[in-house]
């Protein structure tokens, strides 16, 4: 069944028909040897995103998965500008604004003017935001550990190396696409 959602074919270039497993059909079998690597990664990433959203919901928090991503980033790097959060999260400034507006409305984040340059607005996690991030970590930590318990311990260094290289490569490519 064709879809309007473009997925790279085996060459990574054109778009073609998507297999049932790519479309989220949990009864479909993923072909182990001939599934295109880009399709496997896109599908795995989409499913991990859905699982992330489910872990946020089951933690009982009034925040979206995107909001939790922003909170977790601000817990580590409080006081970033919205443009910095968008760049680090790989999202557009417009999308980030909607997420931050919700976080501000719900008391998880506040906007403050930069003391050195009043034109600059920085995002700061509140005490409520810190509590939400901590509650998420406590609730979801064991679930994420369980999510990867299928991985053989001996394979972990190879998988880790692959993902580190993939992060570096796609970070570079995204920067090139943005003209940086």
N, C-alpha and C positions, 0 to 999 in steps of 0.2 A: 504494500500500500504506500504510494508516494506521499510525501509530506512537504510542506513549505519550509520546514526547518532544515537548513542546509547542513549536511554532514559530509566531510571530505571522503572521497572514495579511496581506494587502495593507494593511489598516488598522492593523496593529500590535496588534490586539486579540485576536480569537478565534484558535482553532487549527483548522487544517484538514489535509487530506491534504498530504503533503510530496512534492515532485517527486523523481524518481530522482537528479538532481544534488545535491539537498539531503541525500540519504542516503548520499552518498559513492560513487555509481556513476560511476566514471571514464569509462565509455563514453557516459554521458548528456551531451547537449548542453545547456548553460545558455542559455535564451532571452535574447538580448541586450537586448531592449527592454521586455519585460513582466514580468521577474522582479521580485518585490517587494524593495525595498532592504533591509529587515530580514533577509530570507532570504539575500540575497547576502552581507551582512556576517557573519551567523552562520556560514554555510558557509565563507566565506573564513577566518574566525577559527579555526574548528575545524581546517581544513586546515593553517593556519599552526602551530597547536598540535601537530599530528601531525608536521609538518616539524621543529619545534623539538625534539620528543622524539627524532626520528631523528638530528638533528645532535648531540644529547648522547650518544646511544648510539654513533654512529660516531666520536666523540672518544675513546672507550675509557674513559670515566669510570664509577666506581661510584656514580653519583648519578642520581636521577630528574630529569625535566624540572622538576618542581615544586621539587625540591631545588636545582637550578641557578638557578632564579628567586630563591630565598631567598639563595643564595650571592652572586649578582650584586648583590642589594640590600644585603647586609651588607658587601660590598667597598666600596660607595659610602657607606654609612651604618652603620659598625660600632657596635655597642653599643645597638641598638634593643631595646625590650621586644618580647616576642612579640606583644602586642596591636597594636603599631605596625607590625610586619612584616605581620601579617594584614590590617590596614586598608589598607596601601599595596599589598599584593598582591591585594586584593579577595577574600580567602578567609576562611573561618570559623576562629576560634581552635582548634577541634577538629581540623580538617584540618591547620592549621599545626603543631599539636603533634606529629602523626604524622610530618610531614616533618622537623621539627627533631629529633625523637628519632632518626630515621635518620641525619641529618647528624652528630649528636653521637656516635652509635654508631660511625660510620665515620671520625671524627676530623676532620671538616671545620668543625665549629662547636662552641663550648663555651658553657655557661651560667655566668654569674658574677653574684654578688650586687652590687648597686649600692653603692658606698662611702658615699654620702650617705644612702641609705635601704635598709637590709638586707632589707626586705620585697620590694624590687623585684629581679627577675632580668633581666639583659640578655644578649643573644645577641652573641657575638663570633666572627668568622671566624678560624680557625687558619691557621698557615703552610700546612698541607696543603690547607685550603680555598682559600687564595690561589693555590696552585699549580694546583688543579683549575679555578678560574675563569679563570686565565691560559691553561691548556691548552685550555679550551673556546673562549675568544676567538680563539686562534691557529688552531684547527681549523675553527671555524664561521664566522669572519668572512668569508672568501672565499665560502663557501657562501651566506651571507645576501646578500652583494653580488650574486652570480649569481642568487639567487632573485628579485631585483627588476630584473634587467637588461632585462626586457620593457617597463619604463616609459619612455616617451619623455621625454627630459630637459626638454622644454618643458612637459610635463604635471606635472612634479614639484611646482612651487609650488601648483598647484590641489589636487593630491592631499594634499599636506602640510597645506594650510589646512583641507581637509575633515576630516582625521583629528584635527588639533588642536582643531577645533570639536567634533568628536564626543567626544573625550576630555573636554573641558570639560563638555559637555552631560550625558554619562553619569556623570561624576563628581558633578555636581550632583544628578542624579536618584537615584543610589545613596545619596547623603547624605540626601536627602529620604526615601527608603524606610527608611533606618536611623533616621530621626527626628532628624537633625542639621541 
